[in-house]
Amino acid sequence: MKLKIKTRGVIVHRELLDKVERMIRAGLGRFEHSVQRAELTVEDINGPRGGIDKVARLQVAGRGFPPILIEQSDREVGRAVTFAVERAARTLVRALKRAQGMMHPARG
């Protein structure tokens, strides 16, 4: 899986970048056969004012599922990325099952 990490308006130290990369590879590693590319953008949307303003956008693309975009906000970069990776993994499970015809259509 090709992984690209970008930052906008937020300083992310090398140690945190390494942790974020490990987190993404661990969280999406079980989908290695399907995921070709993941791109994470971390942004501080309102500058140094503080608050819940760190946004992690995780885009995942590959074979057998439509592209996935997860956006997660939090006060801390690491937490935003953690939640984004967890949501991406759950979304991937559903997308791959749907693509394989394993999910039953909704009844209603």
BAFI-3210 file (N, C-alpha, C; in Angstrom, 3 decimals, decimal comma, padded with zeros to 6 digits):
// residues 108
n [1|2|3|4|5|6|7|8|9|10|11|12|13|14|15|16|17|18|19|20|21|22|23|24|25|26|27|28|29|30|31|32|33|34|35|36|37|38|39|40|41|42|43|44|45|46|47|48|49|50|51|52|53|54|55|56|57|58|59|60|61|62|63|64|65|66|67|68|69|70|71|72|73|74|75|76|77|78|79|80|81|82|83|84|85|86|87|88|89|90|91|92|93|94|95|96|97|98|99|100|101|102|103|104|105|106|107|108]
n.u [000,841|000,598|001,430|000,644|001,286|000,119|000,371|-001,385|-001,163|-000,598|001,770|003,472|005,354|008,209|008,227|005,495|004,492|005,671|004,389|001,737|001,907|002,514|000,166|-001,788|-000,887|-001,094|-003,837|-005,043|-003,754|-004,726|-006,247|-004,618|-004,579|-006,515|-006,388|-004,773|-003,814|-003,408|-004,154|-003,429|-004,480|-003,704|-005,032|-005,168|-007,891|-008,690|-006,469|-004,197|-006,056|-007,095|-009,189|-011,605|-010,254|-008,501|-008,262|-008,492|-008,222|-008,816|-008,168|-008,919|-008,105|-008,523|-008,760|-011,855|-013,664|-015,461|-013,842|-012,929|-013,624|-012,820|-013,485|-012,367|-012,630|-010,868|-009,471|-006,842|-004,242|-003,358|-005,521|-007,581|-006,633|-006,530|-009,291|-010,195|-008,847|-009,941|-012,652|-012,344|-011,477|-013,754|-015,572|-014,353|-014,617|-017,421|-017,761|-016,246|-017,579|-020,061|-019,337|-018,675|-021,086|-022,060|-023,623|-026,927|-029,683|-031,346|-034,375|-037,654]
n.v [-001,165|002,140|005,001|008,266|011,202|014,323|017,680|020,595|023,742|022,869|021,810|018,881|016,712|014,636|012,237|011,869|011,709|009,295|007,538|007,889|006,881|004,173|003,512|003,755|001,843|-000,466|-000,474|-000,693|-002,765|-005,429|-005,348|-005,444|-006,802|-005,520|-002,705|-000,149|002,407|004,968|008,089|010,593|013,618|016,104|018,762|022,039|023,704|026,197|027,641|028,932|029,256|027,189|024,523|022,141|021,462|020,139|018,343|015,233|013,829|010,990|009,245|006,417|004,108|001,535|-001,862|-003,394|-001,926|001,156|004,423|005,629|008,134|009,494|011,738|013,207|015,009|016,470|017,512|016,782|015,706|012,990|011,533|012,197|010,986|008,297|007,692|008,141|006,147|003,835|004,132|004,045|001,404|-000,050|000,852|-000,117|-002,903|-003,190|-002,196|-003,999|-006,402|-005,782|-005,469|-008,067|-009,209|-010,138|-008,931|-008,536|-007,088|-004,130|-004,407|-003,211]
n.w [000,000|-000,918|000,868|001,765|003,548|004,488|005,724|006,850|007,988|010,532|012,884|012,886|014,630|013,873|015,342|015,974|013,381|012,533|014,297|013,457|010,841|011,390|012,714|010,685|008,836|010,417|011,009|008,493|007,355|007,209|004,978|002,862|000,416|-001,050|-000,727|-002,342|-002,130|000,282|001,642|003,874|005,193|007,415|009,149|010,589|011,284|012,333|013,112|015,652|017,721|019,188|020,527|019,182|016,522|014,873|011,977|010,467|007,378|005,685|002,859|001,011|-001,454|-003,913|-005,130|-005,892|-004,388|-003,939|-003,852|-000,609|001,743|004,736|007,325|010,234|013,232|015,997|019,145|019,360|017,183|017,008|018,129|016,338|014,011|014,851|015,263|012,640|011,188|012,380|011,634|008,854|008,487|009,354|007,418|005,113|005,494|005,248|002,597|001,055|001,589|000,505|-002,166|-002,770|-002,700|-000,306|001,564|002,677|000,975|002,147|003,906|003,618]
ca.u [000,000|001,303|000,901|001,109|000,803|000,308|-000,117|-001,725|-001,395|-000,342|003,117|003,452|006,736|008,601|007,812|004,054|004,308|006,012|003,306|000,565|002,139|002,351|-001,251|-002,509|-000,482|-001,662|-005,288|-005,487|-002,901|-005,471|-006,877|-003,481|-004,899|-007,453|-006,024|-003,576|-003,307|-004,050|-003,603|-003,901|-004,212|-003,982|-005,179|-005,654|-008,842|-008,857|-005,216|-003,736|-007,087|-007,392|-010,500|-011,683|-009,973|-007,584|-009,051|-007,771|-008,959|-008,166|-008,713|-008,443|-008,503|-007,986|-009,537|-013,004|-014,531|-015,362|-012,961|-013,479|-013,101|-013,225|-013,029|-012,551|-012,102|-010,584|-008,565|-005,484|-003,998|-003,296|-006,874|-008,329|-006,147|-006,972|-010,710|-010,341|-008,391|-010,943|-013,831|-011,985|-011,450|-015,151|-016,162|-013,769|-015,257|-018,751|-017,634|-015,767|-018,678|-021,062|-018,790|-018,685|-022,461|-022,288|-024,570|-028,303|-030,288|-032,216|-035,796|-038,418]
ca.v [000,000|003,418|005,875|009,649|011,991|015,754|018,542|021,961|024,646|022,228|021,253|017,505|016,288|013,381|011,117|011,681|011,236|007,874|006,844|007,944|005,936|002,818|003,351|003,543|000,542|-001,520|-000,462|-001,079|-003,855|-006,656|-005,148|-005,280|-007,359|-004,637|-001,293|000,190|003,734|005,701|009,432|011,280|015,045|016,625|020,215|022,838|024,520|027,571|028,213|028,756|029,578|026,014|023,911|020,928|022,040|019,317|017,485|014,186|013,322|009,770|008,740|005,061|003,651|000,232|-002,759|-004,083|-001,061|002,563|005,199|005,952|009,353|009,635|012,985|013,143|016,175|016,292|018,506|016,261|015,060|011,533|011,001|012,341|009,943|007,005|007,505|008,067|004,810|002,862|004,287|003,576|-000,062|-000,520|001,164|-001,061|-004,214|-003,118|-002,004|-005,239|-007,377|-005,358|-005,738|-009,517|-009,665|-010,865|-008,237|-008,647|-005,783|-003,670|-004,692|-002,113]
ca.w [000,000|-000,943|001,900|001,683|004,670|004,260|006,806|006,450|009,101|011,815|012,984|013,376|014,817|013,225|016,195|015,778|011,999|012,520|015,003|012,583|009,751|011,944|013,027|009,423|008,280|011,270|010,896|007,154|006,888|006,884|003,674|001,965|-000,898|-001,743|-000,630|-003,102|-001,782|001,373|001,770|005,071|005,296|008,754|008,999|011,707|010,530|012,806|013,578|017,030|018,708|020,007|020,343|018,369|015,222|014,082|011,105|009,748|006,219|005,220|001,601|000,746|-002,785|-004,262|-005,982|-005,342|-003,590|-004,355|-002,980|000,706|002,356|006,133|007,924|011,685|013,953|017,411|019,715|019,176|015,891|017,163|018,345|015,086|013,094|015,391|014,949|011,189|010,762|012,826|010,777|007,514|008,519|009,379|006,120|004,159|005,691|004,622|001,151|000,440|001,665|-000,471|-003,499|-002,955|-002,643|000,934|002,420|002,236|000,761|003,233|003,730|004,172]
c.u [000,893|000,622|001,518|000,476|001,148|-000,213|-000,387|-002,005|-001,196|001,068|003,008|004,900|006,972|008,118|006,317|003,758|004,604|004,904|002,051|000,717|001,956|000,878|-002,056|-002,164|-001,051|-003,172|-005,814|-004,715|-003,644|-006,198|-005,827|-003,769|-005,804|-007,019|-004,721|-002,942|-004,112|-003,356|-004,249|-003,505|-004,626|-003,961|-005,674|-006,582|-009,051|-007,619|-004,948|-004,792|-007,443|-008,777|-010,421|-011,507|-008,950|-008,433|-008,126|-008,682|-008,182|-008,887|-008,073|-008,978|-007,862|-008,910|-010,733|-013,908|-014,402|-014,429|-013,675|-012,804|-013,687|-012,653|-013,369|-011,901|-011,862|-009,658|-007,106|-005,364|-004,052|-004,664|-007,705|-007,926|-006,613|-008,421|-010,940|-009,937|-009,411|-012,193|-013,549|-011,987|-012,870|-015,837|-015,643|-014,399|-016,617|-018,657|-017,195|-016,836|-019,744|-020,597|-018,798|-020,089|-022,810|-023,293|-025,968|-028,870|-031,225|-033,666|-036,582|-039,603]
c.v [001,237|004,335|007,253|010,410|013,452|016,523|019,933|022,772|024,034|021,645|019,872|017,037|014,899|012,176|010,818|011,196|009,749|007,048|006,781|006,948|004,494|002,513|003,037|002,175|-000,614|-001,615|-000,940|-002,274|-005,113|-006,552|-004,987|-005,760|-006,438|-003,181|-001,048|001,489|004,318|007,058|010,112|012,746|015,478|018,144|020,841|023,872|025,922|028,128|028,023|029,047|028,400|025,462|022,655|021,354|021,272|018,340|016,500|013,705|012,136|009,276|007,383|004,635|002,304|-000,550|-003,320|-003,245|000,368|003,316|005,606|007,224|009,461|010,950|012,948|014,354|015,819|017,414|018,099|015,518|013,540|010,904|011,091|011,254|008,567|006,729|007,383|006,686|003,748|002,928|003,780|002,053|-000,626|-000,292|000,212|-002,444|-004,226|-003,025|-003,283|-006,325|-007,049|-005,709|-007,234|-010,074|-010,397|-010,184|-008,377|-007,258|-005,401|-003,978|-003,524|-001,844]
c.w [000,000|000,059|001,763|002,839|004,401|005,473|006,245|007,716|010,478|011,787|013,618|013,435|014,217|014,027|016,018|014,362|011,887|013,177|014,133|011,431|010,230|012,208|011,754|008,850|009,105|011,082|009,553|006,600|006,514|005,546|002,578|000,539|-001,708|-001,783|-001,377|-002,607|-000,626|001,478|002,970|004,984|006,686|008,646|010,301|011,084|011,062|013,495|015,056|018,099|019,597|019,708|019,501|016,918|014,398|013,282|010,408|008,626|005,662|003,975|001,325|-000,614|-003,073|-005,164|-005,216|-004,457|-004,112|-003,408|-001,691|001,207|003,750|006,642|009,407|012,336|015,413|017,850|019,459|017,847|016,018|017,337|017,072|014,101|013,564|015,017|013,449|010,668|011,161|011,949|009,368|007,453|008,530|008,038|005,051|004,275|004,994|003,107|000,455|000,492|000,630|-001,885|-003,806|-002,902|-001,380|001,849|001,821|002,021|001,897|002,901|004,272|003,457]
res [m|k|l|k|i|k|t|r|g|v|i|v|h|r|e|l|l|d|k|v|e|r|m|i|r|a|g|l|g|r|f|e|h|s|v|q|r|a|e|l|t|v|e|d|i|n|g|p|r|g|g|i|d|k|v|a|r|l|q|v|a|g|r|g|f|p|p|i|l|i|e|q|s|d|r|e|v|g|r|a|v|t|f|a|v|e|r|a|a|r|t|l|v|r|a|l|k|r|a|q|g|m|m|h|p|a|r|g]
***
